[in-house]
């Protein structure tokens, strides 16, 4: 089942990159200005995807 291994590798890579992003965020000191700068500089398509994921997270936490 090569497809399953590929999906697992992508997930692993996604998790690794997300961990790096969280590490960089923590290294910045005060998180709010770092997040604000990130929000100003991220591509619109990525911002929309992030907002959608945060919205899903919010819906899951309120149900």
Backbone as JSON, one array per atom type, in Angstrom:
{
  "sequence": "XXXXXXXXXXXXXXXXXXXXXXXXXXXXXXXXXXXXXXXXXXXXXXXXXXXXXXXXXXXXXXX",
  "N": [[0.81, -1.19, 0.0], [1.49, 1.58, -1.09], [0.34, 4.14, -1.22], [-0.6, 4.68, 1.35], [1.76, 4.88, 2.83], [2.83, 7.16, 1.67], [0.95, 9.12, 2.41], [1.33, 9.05, 5.15], [3.96, 9.98, 5.27], [3.66, 12.59, 4.34], [2.03, 13.67, 6.33], [3.77, 13.47, 8.48], [5.77, 15.21, 7.63], [4.3, 17.6, 7.51], [3.66, 17.88, 10.22], [6.22, 18.21, 11.26], [7.05, 20.64, 10.07], [5.1, 22.34, 11.15], [5.82, 22.15, 13.84], [8.32, 23.41, 13.71], [7.5, 26.0, 13.03], [6.06, 26.7, 15.34], [8.14, 26.63, 17.17], [9.74, 28.73, 16.21], [7.97, 30.83, 16.64], [7.85, 30.84, 19.43], [10.46, 31.58, 19.98], [10.5, 34.23, 19.45], [9.9, 35.83, 21.6], [7.68, 38.05, 22.81], [4.66, 36.95, 21.8], [2.41, 38.09, 20.52], [3.08, 40.47, 18.9], [4.7, 39.13, 17.04], [2.92, 37.32, 15.85], [1.16, 39.19, 14.74], [2.81, 40.47, 12.85], [3.37, 38.29, 11.22], [0.78, 37.76, 10.25], [0.4, 40.03, 8.7], [2.2, 39.65, 6.66], [1.84, 37.17, 5.45], [0.79, 35.28, 2.6], [-2.32, 35.97, 0.94], [-3.97, 33.77, 0.27], [-2.94, 31.78, 1.96], [-3.49, 32.96, 4.41], [-6.29, 32.93, 4.38], [-6.74, 30.17, 4.41], [-5.64, 29.53, 6.89], [-7.34, 31.01, 8.57], [-9.72, 29.63, 8.1], [-9.11, 27.1, 9.16], [-8.68, 27.78, 11.85], [-11.23, 28.63, 12.45], [-12.63, 26.21, 12.18], [-11.46, 24.86, 14.32], [-12.39, 26.39, 16.46], [-15.15, 25.9, 16.24], [-15.19, 23.15, 16.81], [-14.33, 23.17, 19.47], [-16.43, 24.35, 20.77], [-18.49, 22.62, 20.68]],
  "CA": [[0.0, 0.0, 0.0], [2.35, 2.75, -1.17], [-0.41, 5.36, -0.95], [-0.66, 4.92, 2.79], [3.08, 5.37, 3.26], [2.96, 8.53, 1.18], [0.11, 9.96, 3.26], [1.99, 9.13, 6.45], [5.13, 10.83, 5.12], [3.19, 13.98, 4.23], [1.59, 14.07, 7.66], [4.97, 13.63, 9.28], [6.42, 16.45, 7.19], [3.44, 18.69, 7.96], [3.85, 18.02, 11.67], [7.57, 18.73, 11.48], [7.05, 22.06, 9.71], [4.29, 23.03, 12.16], [6.65, 22.24, 15.04], [9.32, 24.46, 13.47], [6.82, 27.29, 13.1], [5.79, 26.98, 16.75], [9.44, 26.92, 17.79], [10.12, 30.09, 15.81], [7.06, 31.74, 17.33], [8.29, 30.9, 20.83], [11.76, 32.25, 20.05], [10.32, 35.65, 19.21], [9.59, 36.59, 22.82], [6.26, 38.4, 22.9], [4.04, 36.28, 20.65], [1.4, 38.89, 19.82], [3.67, 41.21, 17.77], [5.19, 38.18, 16.04], [1.74, 36.86, 15.12], [0.65, 40.31, 13.95], [3.71, 40.64, 11.7], [3.13, 37.14, 10.35], [-0.52, 37.97, 9.6], [0.56, 41.09, 7.71], [3.11, 39.25, 5.59], [1.48, 35.9, 4.83], [0.0, 35.38, 1.37], [-3.76, 35.99, 1.22], [-4.49, 32.41, 0.2], [-2.54, 31.1, 3.19], [-4.24, 33.59, 5.51], [-7.65, 32.42, 4.33], [-6.69, 28.77, 4.84], [-5.41, 29.55, 8.33], [-8.58, 31.47, 9.22], [-10.69, 28.53, 8.02], [-8.71, 26.07, 10.13], [-8.95, 28.32, 13.19], [-12.68, 28.62, 12.59], [-12.98, 24.8, 12.47], [-11.0, 24.57, 15.68], [-13.32, 27.06, 17.35], [-16.42, 25.15, 16.21], [-15.0, 21.87, 17.52], [-14.18, 23.39, 20.9], [-17.68, 24.81, 21.35], [-19.54, 21.59, 20.56]],
  "C": [[0.86, 1.27, 0.0], [1.62, 4.04, -0.86], [-0.47, 5.69, 0.53], [0.67, 5.44, 3.33], [3.29, 6.81, 2.86], [2.16, 9.48, 2.07], [0.77, 10.12, 4.63], [3.21, 10.05, 6.37], [4.73, 12.3, 5.04], [2.76, 14.47, 5.6], [2.81, 14.33, 8.55], [5.69, 14.93, 8.92], [5.62, 17.67, 7.65], [3.62, 18.96, 9.45], [5.21, 18.63, 11.98], [7.63, 20.24, 11.19], [6.24, 22.87, 10.72], [5.08, 23.18, 13.45], [7.72, 23.33, 14.9], [8.7, 25.85, 13.57], [6.52, 27.67, 14.55], [7.07, 27.31, 17.51], [9.89, 28.34, 17.47], [9.24, 31.12, 16.5], [7.48, 31.92, 18.79], [9.6, 31.67, 20.99], [11.63, 33.76, 19.91], [10.05, 36.47, 20.45], [8.1, 36.8, 22.92], [5.56, 37.9, 21.64], [3.11, 37.19, 19.87], [2.0, 39.73, 18.69], [4.19, 40.29, 16.67], [4.02, 37.68, 15.2], [1.17, 37.97, 14.24], [1.51, 40.52, 12.71], [3.51, 39.5, 10.7], [1.83, 37.33, 9.56], [-0.44, 39.04, 8.51], [1.33, 40.62, 6.48], [2.72, 37.96, 4.86], [0.64, 36.14, 3.58], [-1.49, 35.28, 1.71], [-4.37, 34.59, 1.22], [-4.17, 31.62, 1.46], [-3.29, 31.66, 4.39], [-5.67, 33.06, 5.55], [-7.71, 30.97, 4.8], [-6.5, 28.69, 6.35], [-6.66, 29.98, 9.08], [-9.63, 30.37, 9.2], [-10.38, 27.44, 9.04], [-8.97, 26.54, 11.55], [-10.45, 28.35, 13.47], [-13.18, 27.2, 12.89], [-12.61, 24.44, 13.89], [-11.96, 25.17, 16.7], [-14.66, 26.32, 17.4], [-16.31, 23.84, 16.96], [-14.94, 22.08, 19.03], [-15.47, 23.86, 21.57], [-18.8, 23.8, 21.25], [-19.33, 20.48, 21.54]]
}
